[in-house]
Amino acid sequence: MIVRRKSLLICLLTIATLSSLSCSARTAPSQKGATNVNAASSQSRAKRREVQLSTLTGLVVNVKDGDTIAVLDDNNDTHDIRLHAVDAPEKKQDFSNVSRRHLSELIAGKKVLVEYNPNINSHERLIGKVTIDGLDVGLEQIKAGLAWHAKEFANEQTELDREAYALAEKEARANKRGLWQYPSPVPPWEYRDSSKQNASKVQYEPQTATSPESSSGSIIGNKRSMIYHWPGCPYYKDIAPSNRVYFKSPEEAEKAGFRPARNCPTPF
């Protein structure tokens, strides 16, 4: 009787052991499969994040504004290029001419390298980072205070470029370079929005306003910034026509609430 009980116990233990090994064998492939699926999913996400940039080199044959150029490549094809993550003043905004001129001085008639995403374009323009001899011209525009860092596209930049552009704008603001000499310049993306543009205009119509033709040598006020300029000021002719107000003397401008520009020679 005792022998039978021992035999039964041994059988039961053997069955339990075999059952455990069988479960482990069935579970192991499942865990391995889950690991493979997770790895494949991670690789897929990484592949989606990776962007294969294209490049082209060519001669800058036209500087259209402070953030758009035309490049003639080695095959004599012309490409319109928009500087990536850079937004310069629109043509009717203050400093648009200054911004364009600064960009021209950097690259007009010179050979540049353009790195761009072939899957992204804007109004039939390639959007890319433009460099000349390793110098990032978009970054230089922002450093000079003649363009904004277009943060809307910051997530498309490398971390290094994103930080450099943000810091450049911060320093330009702090040092009142270029358009940052005005307390609150209107960003071009707001200017392009007609409703915001109308809301940002200063409602002021001075009695002394005259036409440009009859105002040669007169004081020019900027009715948006409420700053006036005189002949000899570096930005005297760069005030947008729609923002110009003409005065006969500094006293008249100040009486109307305007203040003198700080970067000009002593008036008169």
Protein Blocks (a to p, Z undefined) as FASTA:
>chain_A
ZZmmmmmmmmmmmmmmmmmmmmmmmmmmmmmmmmmmmmmmmmmmmmmmpccddddddddf
bdfblmbccdddfkopacddddehiacddfkbghklmmmmmmmmmmgopacdddddfkbc
eehiacddddeehiafklmmmmnopaccdfklmmmpcfklmmmmmmmmmmmmmnopajll
pfbdcdfklmmmmklmmmmpccdddfkbccfklmghiacddfklopacdehiaklmmpcf
klgccdfbfklmmmnopacdfkbcceZZ
